[in-house]
Amino acid sequence: MPKHDKHSDVSTALLINPLPTSARMNLLLDEAFCARVGIKPKMQFPLGGKLAVDAGSLHNALRAATAGRTRASLTLKDGQRVNIKLGMEQDGRATFILKKKGYAFVNADLLSAEASARTRALQRVLHERPVSSEDESKWQAILAANALTDREYDNLMTTLSNTPEALNAELLKPQALSTESLMPDSPEYYDRLLAKLDTSSSLETFIQNELAAARASLLHRNRSIALRRMAYSALWQPLVPFELLAPLVVADVTALLAAEDPFSLLFGFELCRPDWLPIQRLSTWAHLSLRSFSASPMPASDAASCSPRVPS
């Protein structure tokens, strides 16, 4: 291990700090990398404004909540320790009050010491935010064997955050949108939206091999989310896996209407090509789609521009 001194700290900071957030976090969560450069990261979790807490003390508080305890302590970023009142909800959320303000952390039951509780929690979060079948098996084995360490918990939450569903939830929050917030910089995000590149050397072979296999796996595990992810990327007809989706029924396709976004609607219409689905399915989709459009009031300016002109 290299000698730890102020110069190595500065050198490491100059190396890591300019990196995108996802790349920086991946390095700081990599035990081998941290040991090689001689650093021991101290993670802090922001709670809004200037308030932040030591991540380790936060994890311990969440563990205490999952165990049914009602009191714990947190270490603030300045080192001050404060006592908090805990609560635990049936849906896996842990709550606490700090400085007269309430906070809630979803999926805290992933930190439970009870194997049955944390494996149920994992099943829930993987249904909401699916990952690859390989990653799914890896995390199932880890949580079945032991309670999560701080580093494992951070790695799991990072994995779940790099999914299209997590991005969608993040974009629903009040914020000033930017290119950075709309375009994730994590390669893992795009692996889960599409598929991880393996040996293919062209787009055509990627579609036939890695993409086809990943889509088939996800469609088997979570049909509704598989269709939504396909819709996000099906902007070119060769990207629509007609043969894979042949067993779909009307209910599967019409569920895309709930998304109310142009990608899902266009994808739905593409699936209802007359040469692929029976005309009955096509007419059902068209009827429901038009009904969904008519349910939304049209602005007066748009209505005027769409009004038919009477020949003079």
Secondary structure, DSSP 8 states (H G I E B T S, - for coil): -----HHHHHHHHHHHTTS-HHHHHHHHT-HHHHHHHT-----EEEEETTEEEEHHHHHHHHHHHHTT-SEEEEEBTTS-EEEEEEEE-TTS-EEEEETTEEEEETTGGGG-SSHHHHHHHHHHHHHHS---HHHHHHHHHHHHHS---HHHHHHHHHHHHSSHHHHHHHHTSS----HHHHS---HHHHHHHS----S--SHHHHIIIIIHHHHHHHHHH-HHHHHHHHHHH--SGGGS-TTTTTT--HHHHHGGGGG-SHHHHHHHHHHT-TTTS-HHHHHHHHHHHHHHHHHS---HHHHHHHS-----
